[in-house]
Amino acid sequence: MDRRIQLNHILIQEKNRLAESHPSTEASIQRVIAILQKEIDDIDQAIKGILANNQEMSDRDRLFQSVQGVGPVTSWTILAYLGDLSQYKRNQLVALAGVAPSDKDTGKIIGKGNIHGRKAKVRRSLYMAAKNAATHNPVIRAHVEGLRKRGKPHEIAMAAAMRKLLLHLYSLSKNQKKLTLTKSAESAEDNGIGRD
């Protein structure tokens, strides 16, 4: 996802330049935009190929995208930088994603790798998902509207929406894992595994 994020950032810059460009540079900018879009499309196809060959990740992707407001990019970002959400505790997850109320990490939470870089990427993606969900997801919309009516600033309401959306995905992941373990146990019993 790192390369996709980089290319998308450049694509946005080029589109902004196109809106303000002189006619003499429009053709050049449009060519660059077309190249960038092709590269991003190729990456998307590669990601889909990875998911097609990994049933567990594919199931999580479908689960995440079943939630109104969560699209492919948000789902893929969470999978890439956080992996299996059910492996975390609630407080640990919201801290890693940068959506904890205080947004402060603790020594117990910080692990290997660039935590701050990962947090920024996940947080940015969750913001876009929450923004979309605040319009199309009735639960998130009601949550945001309720906070705004109580006088909370827009930024605070959106941060709360991001956290609520992530914790909903977390709950779905935990339930999915329990269901998978139950099915595995039932399958083992059907095959006679574990019997005396």
Buried (B, 14 or more C-beta within 10 A) or exposed (E): BEEBBEBBEBBEEBBEBBEEBEEEEEEEBBEBBEEBBEBBEEBBEEBBEBBEEEEEBBEBBEBBBEBBBBBBBBBBBBBBBBEEBBEBEBEBBBBBBBBBEEEEBEEEBEEEEEBEEBBBBBBBBBBBBBBBBBEEBEBBBEBBEEBBEEEBEEEEBBBBBBBBBBBBBBEBBBEBBEEEEEEEEEEEEEEEEEEE
